Amino acid sequence: MIVSIIGLGLIGGSVALKLKKSGFADQVIGVDVNDENAEKAKALGLVDDCLVLPRALAIADLVILAIPVDAIRKLLPSVLSRIDERTTVIDLGSTKAGICETILGHDNRKNFVAAHPIAGTENSGPEAAFDSLFDGKTGIICDAQESQTSSYLLAKACLEAMDMHVVEMDSKSHDLHIAYVSHLSHISSFVLGQTVLEIEKDEASIFNMAGSGFESTVRLAKSSPNMWGPIFKQNKKHISDSLSAYIENLQAFKGMIDGGEEEAMIECMQSANDIRRVLDGINDKSNQTEKENQII
């Protein structure tokens, strides 16, 4: 199995490492528009070789697009036009509906599988890659009915080789739900970081007073703006709706603070504590997946 990965940052590099480690790929070829990234990826052993795009497409059994979502939309149609009929193409973008719409009616649409691994860190670049990034995480396949059986099965096997739990949904539902559980949290972190930096000009005070709560909440603000800007633009309708709901709740909480309504604040926070049940369920699923992998 020859796998060509386009984009050798955190996601692409981690995929490369995992597919090599798991034995899913016999050879991993890298492609990156940034020559420095390509050289780093090769030097770090993320990929076996780096080739120009046409050559990488020509020899691949599986092509994985691990690039920003705007770049995926631009590149995907031409990639599908240049592949052999036996080749499968997967994208790993954080939005799905717009990407899928880009190739509606394409002759090789059946060779494409829209996927989203729910994993990542605030770091970027080839040096940020590590092979356990996807362990126990969820991998989503969207609009599976549009993919031919062989391509769907190969994509599913690829995500499973990355130790992911695979689920399916339609691309529009994906973008709606991901706006609330991923995109909104990143925006909150970016804006919190911006707010603190604007109000607190004394960086020493930030350093001395910031606890683990602040660090964990603002951690996502270190993420790549070049990656997240296109995501926010492509999913703007759902993100705008989620922000409206979030802002409404923030304004309501501000009203409680301004009015000295301690009981109302406590009741609101107790209600929010129910998120623990959701998070515990996610952790239980992750632990169960890890146990199953150990048994296998």
VEXTORDREN-627731 format. One record per residue (C-alpha): residue number from 1; residue in three letters; x, y, z. Coordinates in Angstrom, 1 decimal. Last residue first. Layout:
<sites>
<site n="NUM" res="Ala" x="X" y="Y" z="Z"/>
...
</sites>
This chain:
<sites>
<site n="296" res="Ile" x="-6.9" y="-7.3" z="19.5"/>
<site n="295" res="Ile" x="-7.3" y="-7.3" z="23.3"/>
<site n="294" res="Gln" x="-5.2" y="-4.1" z="23.6"/>
<site n="293" res="Asn" x="-7.3" y="-2.4" z="20.9"/>
<site n="292" res="Glu" x="-10.5" y="-3.3" z="22.7"/>
<site n="291" res="Lys" x="-9.1" y="-1.8" z="25.9"/>
<site n="290" res="Glu" x="-8.2" y="1.4" z="24.1"/>
<site n="289" res="Thr" x="-11.7" y="1.6" z="22.5"/>
<site n="288" res="Gln" x="-13.3" y="1.1" z="26.0"/>
<site n="287" res="Asn" x="-11.1" y="3.9" z="27.4"/>
<site n="286" res="Ser" x="-12.1" y="6.3" z="24.6"/>
<site n="285" res="Lys" x="-15.8" y="5.4" z="25.1"/>
<site n="284" res="Asp" x="-15.5" y="6.0" z="28.8"/>
<site n="283" res="Asn" x="-13.7" y="9.3" z="28.2"/>
<site n="282" res="Ile" x="-16.5" y="10.5" z="25.9"/>
<site n="281" res="Gly" x="-19.2" y="9.5" z="28.4"/>
<site n="280" res="Asp" x="-17.3" y="11.3" z="31.2"/>
<site n="279" res="Leu" x="-17.3" y="14.4" z="29.0"/>
<site n="278" res="Val" x="-21.1" y="14.2" z="28.5"/>
<site n="277" res="Arg" x="-21.8" y="13.6" z="32.2"/>
<site n="276" res="Arg" x="-19.4" y="16.4" z="33.1"/>
<site n="275" res="Ile" x="-21.3" y="18.8" z="30.8"/>
<site n="274" res="Asp" x="-24.0" y="18.5" z="33.5"/>
<site n="273" res="Asn" x="-22.0" y="21.1" z="35.5"/>
<site n="272" res="Ala" x="-23.6" y="23.7" z="33.3"/>
<site n="271" res="Ser" x="-26.8" y="23.4" z="35.2"/>
<site n="270" res="Gln" x="-24.9" y="23.8" z="38.4"/>
<site n="269" res="Met" x="-23.3" y="26.9" z="37.0"/>
<site n="268" res="Cys" x="-26.7" y="28.4" z="36.1"/>
<site n="267" res="Glu" x="-28.1" y="27.6" z="39.5"/>
<site n="266" res="Ile" x="-25.0" y="29.1" z="41.2"/>
<site n="265" res="Met" x="-25.4" y="32.3" z="39.1"/>
<site n="264" res="Ala" x="-29.1" y="32.5" z="39.9"/>
<site n="263" res="Glu" x="-28.4" y="32.1" z="43.6"/>
<site n="262" res="Glu" x="-25.7" y="34.8" z="43.5"/>
<site n="261" res="Glu" x="-27.9" y="37.4" z="41.8"/>
<site n="260" res="Gly" x="-25.7" y="40.5" z="42.4"/>
<site n="259" res="Gly" x="-27.5" y="42.4" z="39.7"/>
<site n="258" res="Asp" x="-24.4" y="43.1" z="37.7"/>
<site n="257" res="Ile" x="-23.3" y="39.5" z="38.1"/>
<site n="256" res="Met" x="-26.7" y="38.1" z="37.1"/>
<site n="255" res="Gly" x="-26.7" y="40.4" z="34.1"/>
<site n="254" res="Lys" x="-23.3" y="39.3" z="33.1"/>
<site n="253" res="Phe" x="-24.6" y="35.7" z="33.1"/>
<site n="252" res="Ala" x="-27.4" y="36.7" z="30.8"/>
<site n="251" res="Gln" x="-25.0" y="38.5" z="28.5"/>
<site n="250" res="Leu" x="-22.7" y="35.5" z="28.4"/>
<site n="249" res="Asn" x="-25.7" y="33.2" z="27.6"/>
<site n="248" res="Glu" x="-26.8" y="35.5" z="24.7"/>
<site n="247" res="Ile" x="-23.2" y="35.6" z="23.5"/>
<site n="246" res="Tyr" x="-23.1" y="31.8" z="23.3"/>
<site n="245" res="Ala" x="-26.4" y="31.5" z="21.5"/>
<site n="244" res="Ser" x="-25.3" y="34.2" z="19.0"/>
<site n="243" res="Leu" x="-21.9" y="32.5" z="18.6"/>
<site n="242" res="Ser" x="-23.5" y="29.2" z="17.8"/>
<site n="241" res="Asp" x="-25.6" y="30.8" z="15.1"/>
<site n="240" res="Ser" x="-22.6" y="32.6" z="13.6"/>
<site n="239" res="Ile" x="-20.6" y="29.4" z="13.7"/>
<site n="238" res="His" x="-23.4" y="27.6" z="11.8"/>
<site n="237" res="Lys" x="-23.6" y="30.2" z="9.1"/>
<site n="236" res="Lys" x="-19.8" y="30.8" z="8.9"/>
<site n="235" res="Asn" x="-18.8" y="27.2" z="8.3"/>
<site n="234" res="Gln" x="-16.5" y="28.0" z="5.3"/>
<site n="233" res="Lys" x="-15.3" y="31.3" z="6.8"/>
<site n="232" res="Phe" x="-14.5" y="29.8" z="10.2"/>
<site n="231" res="Ile" x="-12.6" y="27.0" z="8.7"/>
<site n="230" res="Pro" x="-10.7" y="29.4" z="6.4"/>
<site n="229" res="Gly" x="-9.5" y="31.4" z="9.4"/>
<site n="228" res="Trp" x="-8.6" y="28.3" z="11.4"/>
<site n="227" res="Met" x="-5.7" y="27.0" z="9.4"/>
<site n="226" res="Asn" x="-4.0" y="30.3" z="8.8"/>
<site n="225" res="Pro" x="-4.8" y="31.3" z="12.4"/>
<site n="224" res="Ser" x="-2.6" y="28.4" z="13.6"/>
<site n="223" res="Ser" x="-3.5" y="27.4" z="17.2"/>
<site n="222" res="Lys" x="-2.0" y="29.2" z="20.2"/>
<site n="221" res="Ala" x="-5.5" y="30.5" z="21.1"/>
<site n="220" res="Leu" x="-6.3" y="26.8" z="21.8"/>
<site n="219" res="Arg" x="-4.5" y="26.9" z="25.1"/>
<site n="218" res="Val" x="-6.7" y="29.8" z="26.4"/>
<site n="217" res="Thr" x="-8.9" y="27.6" z="28.6"/>
<site n="216" res="Ser" x="-6.2" y="25.2" z="29.7"/>
<site n="215" res="Glu" x="-3.8" y="28.0" z="30.6"/>
<site n="214" res="Phe" x="-6.5" y="30.0" z="32.4"/>
<site n="213" res="Gly" x="-7.6" y="27.0" z="34.5"/>
<site n="212" res="Ser" x="-4.0" y="26.0" z="35.2"/>
<site n="211" res="Gly" x="-3.3" y="29.3" z="36.8"/>
<site n="210" res="Ala" x="-2.3" y="32.7" z="35.4"/>
<site n="209" res="Met" x="-1.3" y="35.1" z="38.2"/>
<site n="208" res="Asn" x="2.5" y="35.3" z="37.8"/>
<site n="207" res="Phe" x="2.6" y="35.1" z="34.0"/>
<site n="206" res="Ile" x="-0.3" y="37.5" z="33.5"/>
<site n="205" res="Ser" x="1.2" y="39.9" z="36.0"/>
<site n="204" res="Ala" x="4.6" y="39.7" z="34.2"/>
<site n="203" res="Glu" x="2.8" y="40.5" z="30.9"/>
<site n="202" res="Asp" x="1.7" y="43.9" z="32.3"/>
<site n="201" res="Lys" x="-0.6" y="45.1" z="29.5"/>
<site n="200" res="Glu" x="-3.7" y="43.4" z="31.0"/>
<site n="199" res="Ile" x="-6.7" y="44.7" z="29.2"/>
<site n="198" res="Glu" x="-5.7" y="44.1" z="25.6"/>
<site n="197" res="Leu" x="-3.8" y="40.9" z="26.2"/>
<site n="196" res="Val" x="-6.6" y="39.5" z="28.3"/>
<site n="195" res="Thr" x="-9.2" y="40.3" z="25.6"/>
<site n="194" res="Gln" x="-7.1" y="38.8" z="22.8"/>
<site n="193" res="Gly" x="-6.5" y="35.6" z="24.7"/>
<site n="192" res="Leu" x="-10.2" y="35.3" z="25.5"/>
<site n="191" res="Val" x="-11.1" y="36.0" z="21.9"/>
<site n="190" res="Phe" x="-8.8" y="33.2" z="20.6"/>
<site n="189" res="Ser" x="-10.1" y="30.8" z="23.2"/>
<site n="188" res="Ser" x="-13.7" y="31.5" z="22.6"/>
<site n="187" res="Ile" x="-13.2" y="31.2" z="18.8"/>
<site n="186" res="His" x="-11.5" y="27.8" z="19.4"/>
<site n="185" res="Ser" x="-14.4" y="26.6" z="21.6"/>
<site n="184" res="Leu" x="-16.9" y="27.7" z="19.1"/>
<site n="183" res="His" x="-15.3" y="25.7" z="16.3"/>
<site n="182" res="Ser" x="-15.1" y="22.5" z="18.2"/>
<site n="181" res="Val" x="-18.3" y="21.3" z="19.9"/>
<site n="180" res="Tyr" x="-20.7" y="24.0" z="18.6"/>
<site n="179" res="Ala" x="-19.6" y="24.5" z="15.0"/>
<site n="178" res="Ile" x="-18.9" y="20.7" z="14.8"/>
<site n="177" res="His" x="-22.6" y="20.0" z="15.2"/>
<site n="176" res="Leu" x="-23.8" y="22.1" z="12.3"/>
<site n="175" res="Asp" x="-20.8" y="21.1" z="10.0"/>
<site n="174" res="His" x="-21.4" y="17.4" z="10.6"/>
<site n="173" res="Ser" x="-25.1" y="17.7" z="10.0"/>
<site n="172" res="Lys" x="-24.4" y="19.2" z="6.6"/>
<site n="171" res="Ser" x="-21.8" y="16.5" z="5.7"/>
<site n="170" res="Asp" x="-24.1" y="13.6" z="6.5"/>
<site n="169" res="Met" x="-23.1" y="11.3" z="9.3"/>
<site n="168" res="Glu" x="-20.9" y="8.3" z="9.9"/>
<site n="167" res="Val" x="-18.9" y="7.0" z="12.9"/>
<site n="166" res="Val" x="-15.4" y="5.5" z="13.1"/>
<site n="165" res="His" x="-13.6" y="5.0" z="16.4"/>
<site n="164" res="Met" x="-9.9" y="5.8" z="15.7"/>
<site n="163" res="Asp" x="-6.8" y="3.6" z="16.2"/>
<site n="162" res="Met" x="-5.0" y="5.1" z="13.2"/>
<site n="161" res="Ala" x="-5.4" y="1.7" z="11.5"/>
<site n="160" res="Glu" x="-9.2" y="2.3" z="12.1"/>
<site n="159" res="Leu" x="-9.0" y="5.5" z="10.2"/>
<site n="158" res="Cys" x="-7.3" y="3.7" z="7.3"/>
<site n="157" res="Ala" x="-9.7" y="0.8" z="7.4"/>
<site n="156" res="Lys" x="-12.6" y="3.2" z="7.1"/>
<site n="155" res="Ala" x="-10.9" y="4.9" z="4.1"/>
<site n="154" res="Leu" x="-10.3" y="1.6" z="2.4"/>
<site n="153" res="Leu" x="-13.8" y="0.4" z="3.0"/>
<site n="152" res="Tyr" x="-15.3" y="3.6" z="1.6"/>
<site n="151" res="Ser" x="-13.0" y="3.5" z="-1.4"/>
<site n="150" res="Ser" x="-14.0" y="-0.1" z="-2.2"/>
<site n="149" res="Thr" x="-17.7" y="0.5" z="-1.6"/>
<site n="148" res="Gln" x="-17.9" y="3.5" z="-4.0"/>
<site n="147" res="Ser" x="-18.4" y="6.8" z="-2.3"/>
<site n="146" res="Glu" x="-21.5" y="8.9" z="-2.4"/>
<site n="145" res="Gln" x="-23.3" y="6.8" z="0.1"/>
<site n="144" res="Ala" x="-20.6" y="7.6" z="2.7"/>
<site n="143" res="Asp" x="-21.8" y="11.2" z="2.9"/>
<site n="142" res="Cys" x="-19.5" y="12.0" z="5.8"/>
<site n="141" res="Ile" x="-16.9" y="9.7" z="7.5"/>
<site n="140" res="Ile" x="-16.1" y="10.8" z="11.0"/>
<site n="139" res="Gly" x="-13.1" y="9.6" z="13.0"/>
<site n="138" res="Thr" x="-13.5" y="9.7" z="16.7"/>
<site n="137" res="Lys" x="-10.4" y="9.5" z="19.0"/>
<site n="136" res="Gly" x="-9.0" y="6.5" z="20.8"/>
<site n="135" res="Asp" x="-5.5" y="7.0" z="19.5"/>
<site n="134" res="Phe" x="-5.5" y="9.9" z="16.9"/>
<site n="133" res="Leu" x="-2.4" y="11.8" z="18.1"/>
<site n="132" res="Ser" x="-0.5" y="8.6" z="19.1"/>
<site n="131" res="Asp" x="2.0" y="8.8" z="16.2"/>
<site n="130" res="Phe" x="3.4" y="12.3" z="16.9"/>
<site n="129" res="Ala" x="3.6" y="15.4" z="14.7"/>
<site n="128" res="Ala" x="4.6" y="18.8" z="16.1"/>
<site n="127" res="Glu" x="7.9" y="18.8" z="14.2"/>
<site n="126" res="Pro" x="6.1" y="18.7" z="10.9"/>
<site n="125" res="Gly" x="4.3" y="22.0" z="11.6"/>
<site n="124" res="Ser" x="1.7" y="23.1" z="14.0"/>
<site n="123" res="Asn" x="0.9" y="23.1" z="17.7"/>
<site n="122" res="Glu" x="-2.5" y="23.8" z="19.4"/>
<site n="121" res="Thr" x="-3.3" y="20.1" z="19.3"/>
<site n="120" res="Gly" x="-5.4" y="17.9" z="17.1"/>
<site n="119" res="Ala" x="-8.0" y="15.2" z="17.0"/>
<site n="118" res="Ile" x="-11.5" y="14.7" z="15.7"/>
<site n="117" res="Pro" x="-10.5" y="13.0" z="12.5"/>
<site n="116" res="His" x="-12.7" y="14.3" z="9.7"/>
<site n="115" res="Ala" x="-13.4" y="12.3" z="6.5"/>
<site n="114" res="Ala" x="-14.9" y="12.9" z="3.1"/>
<site n="113" res="Val" x="-14.3" y="9.8" z="0.9"/>
<site n="112" res="Phe" x="-13.5" y="10.3" z="-2.8"/>
<site n="111" res="Asn" x="-13.2" y="7.6" z="-5.5"/>
<site n="110" res="Lys" x="-17.0" y="7.8" z="-6.2"/>
<site n="109" res="Arg" x="-16.6" y="11.5" z="-7.0"/>
<site n="108" res="Asn" x="-14.4" y="10.4" z="-9.9"/>
<site n="107" res="Asp" x="-16.6" y="11.7" z="-12.7"/>
<site n="106" res="His" x="-17.3" y="14.9" z="-10.8"/>
<site n="105" res="Gly" x="-21.0" y="15.6" z="-10.4"/>
<site n="104" res="Leu" x="-20.7" y="17.2" z="-7.0"/>
<site n="103" res="Ile" x="-17.0" y="17.9" z="-6.4"/>
<site n="102" res="Thr" x="-17.1" y="21.3" z="-4.7"/>
<site n="101" res="Glu" x="-20.3" y="20.4" z="-2.9"/>
<site n="100" res="Cys" x="-18.4" y="17.8" z="-0.8"/>
<site n="99" res="Ile" x="-15.8" y="20.4" z="0.3"/>
<site n="98" res="Gly" x="-18.5" y="22.9" z="1.2"/>
<site n="97" res="Ala" x="-20.4" y="20.4" z="3.3"/>
<site n="96" res="Lys" x="-17.3" y="19.0" z="5.1"/>
<site n="95" res="Thr" x="-15.6" y="21.3" z="7.5"/>
<site n="94" res="Ser" x="-12.7" y="20.3" z="9.7"/>
<site n="93" res="Gly" x="-10.8" y="18.9" z="6.7"/>
<site n="92" res="Leu" x="-9.2" y="15.4" z="6.6"/>
<site n="91" res="Asp" x="-9.6" y="14.7" z="2.9"/>
<site n="90" res="Ile" x="-9.5" y="11.1" z="1.5"/>
<site n="89" res="Val" x="-8.8" y="10.1" z="-2.1"/>
<site n="88" res="Thr" x="-8.9" y="6.5" z="-3.3"/>
<site n="87" res="Thr" x="-6.9" y="5.3" z="-6.3"/>
<site n="86" res="Arg" x="-8.0" y="2.4" z="-8.6"/>
<site n="85" res="Glu" x="-9.4" y="4.7" z="-11.3"/>
<site n="84" res="Asp" x="-6.1" y="6.4" z="-11.6"/>
<site n="83" res="Ile" x="-5.9" y="9.9" z="-10.3"/>
<site n="82" res="Arg" x="-5.6" y="13.2" z="-12.2"/>
<site n="81" res="Ser" x="-9.2" y="14.4" z="-12.3"/>
<site n="80" res="Leu" x="-9.7" y="13.6" z="-8.6"/>
<site n="79" res="Val" x="-6.6" y="15.7" z="-7.8"/>
<site n="78" res="Ser" x="-7.9" y="18.6" z="-10.0"/>
<site n="77" res="Pro" x="-11.2" y="18.6" z="-8.1"/>
<site n="76" res="Leu" x="-9.5" y="18.4" z="-4.7"/>
<site n="75" res="Leu" x="-7.1" y="21.3" z="-5.0"/>
<site n="74" res="Lys" x="-9.2" y="24.4" z="-4.6"/>
<site n="73" res="Arg" x="-11.6" y="23.0" z="-2.0"/>
<site n="72" res="Ile" x="-8.7" y="21.4" z="-0.1"/>
<site n="71" res="Ala" x="-6.8" y="24.6" z="-0.1"/>
<site n="70" res="Asp" x="-9.8" y="26.4" z="1.5"/>
<site n="69" res="Val" x="-10.0" y="23.6" z="4.1"/>
<site n="68" res="Pro" x="-6.3" y="23.8" z="5.2"/>
<site n="67" res="Ile" x="-4.2" y="20.8" z="4.2"/>
<site n="66" res="Ala" x="-4.2" y="17.1" z="5.2"/>
<site n="65" res="Leu" x="-5.3" y="15.7" z="1.8"/>
<site n="64" res="Ile" x="-4.8" y="11.9" z="1.9"/>
<site n="63" res="Val" x="-4.1" y="10.0" z="-1.4"/>
<site n="62" res="Leu" x="-4.4" y="6.2" z="-1.3"/>
<site n="61" res="Asp" x="-3.1" y="3.6" z="-3.8"/>
<site n="60" res="Ala" x="-0.5" y="6.2" z="-4.8"/>
<site n="59" res="Ile" x="2.0" y="6.0" z="-7.7"/>
<site n="58" res="Ala" x="0.5" y="8.6" z="-10.1"/>
<site n="57" res="Leu" x="-0.7" y="10.9" z="-7.3"/>
<site n="56" res="Ala" x="2.8" y="11.3" z="-5.9"/>
<site n="55" res="Arg" x="4.3" y="11.8" z="-9.3"/>
<site n="54" res="Pro" x="1.8" y="14.6" z="-10.2"/>
<site n="53" res="Leu" x="2.3" y="16.3" z="-6.7"/>
<site n="52" res="Val" x="6.0" y="16.6" z="-6.6"/>
<site n="51" res="Leu" x="7.7" y="14.0" z="-4.5"/>
<site n="50" res="Cys" x="8.9" y="13.7" z="-0.8"/>
<site n="49" res="Asp" x="10.2" y="10.3" z="0.4"/>
<site n="48" res="Asp" x="9.8" y="7.8" z="3.2"/>
<site n="47" res="Val" x="7.7" y="10.1" z="5.3"/>
<site n="46" res="Leu" x="7.6" y="11.1" z="8.9"/>
<site n="45" res="Gly" x="11.2" y="10.2" z="9.3"/>
<site n="44" res="Leu" x="12.2" y="13.5" z="11.0"/>
<site n="43" res="Ala" x="14.5" y="14.3" z="8.0"/>
<site n="42" res="Lys" x="11.7" y="13.6" z="5.5"/>
<site n="41" res="Ala" x="9.2" y="15.8" z="7.3"/>
<site n="40" res="Lys" x="11.8" y="18.5" z="7.8"/>
<site n="39" res="Glu" x="12.7" y="18.5" z="4.1"/>
<site n="38" res="Ala" x="9.0" y="18.7" z="3.1"/>
<site n="37" res="Asn" x="8.4" y="21.5" z="5.7"/>
<site n="36" res="Glu" x="11.3" y="23.5" z="4.2"/>
<site n="35" res="Asp" x="10.0" y="23.0" z="0.7"/>
<site n="34" res="Asn" x="6.6" y="24.5" z="1.6"/>
<site n="33" res="Val" x="4.2" y="23.4" z="-1.1"/>
<site n="32" res="Asp" x="4.1" y="20.0" z="0.6"/>
<site n="31" res="Val" x="3.9" y="16.4" z="-0.7"/>
<site n="30" res="Gly" x="4.9" y="13.3" z="1.2"/>
<site n="29" res="Ile" x="5.1" y="9.7" z="0.2"/>
<site n="28" res="Val" x="4.4" y="6.9" z="2.7"/>
<site n="27" res="Gln" x="5.4" y="3.4" z="1.8"/>
<site n="26" res="Asp" x="4.2" y="0.0" z="3.0"/>
<site n="25" res="Ala" x="1.2" y="1.7" z="4.6"/>
<site n="24" res="Phe" x="-1.1" y="-0.1" z="7.1"/>
<site n="23" res="Gly" x="1.8" y="-1.4" z="9.1"/>
<site n="22" res="Ser" x="0.6" y="0.3" z="12.2"/>
<site n="21" res="Lys" x="3.8" y="2.3" z="12.6"/>
<site n="20" res="Lys" x="3.8" y="3.5" z="9.0"/>
<site n="19" res="Leu" x="0.2" y="4.5" z="9.2"/>
<site n="18" res="Lys" x="0.7" y="6.2" z="12.5"/>
<site n="17" res="Leu" x="3.8" y="8.2" z="11.4"/>
<site n="16" res="Ala" x="2.2" y="9.4" z="8.2"/>
<site n="15" res="Val" x="-1.1" y="10.3" z="10.0"/>
<site n="14" res="Ser" x="0.9" y="12.3" z="12.5"/>
<site n="13" res="Gly" x="2.7" y="14.2" z="9.7"/>
<site n="12" res="Gly" x="-0.5" y="15.0" z="7.9"/>
<site n="11" res="Ile" x="-2.2" y="16.3" z="11.1"/>
<site n="10" res="Leu" x="0.7" y="18.3" z="12.6"/>
<site n="9" res="Gly" x="2.0" y="19.6" z="9.3"/>
<site n="8" res="Leu" x="3.0" y="17.6" z="6.2"/>
<site n="7" res="Gly" x="0.3" y="18.5" z="3.7"/>
<site n="6" res="Ile" x="-0.5" y="16.2" z="0.8"/>
<site n="5" res="Ile" x="-0.1" y="12.6" z="2.0"/>
<site n="4" res="Ser" x="0.6" y="9.9" z="-0.6"/>
<site n="3" res="Val" x="0.0" y="6.3" z="0.7"/>
<site n="2" res="Ile" x="1.5" y="3.3" z="-1.1"/>
<site n="1" res="Met" x="0.0" y="0.0" z="0.0"/>
</sites>
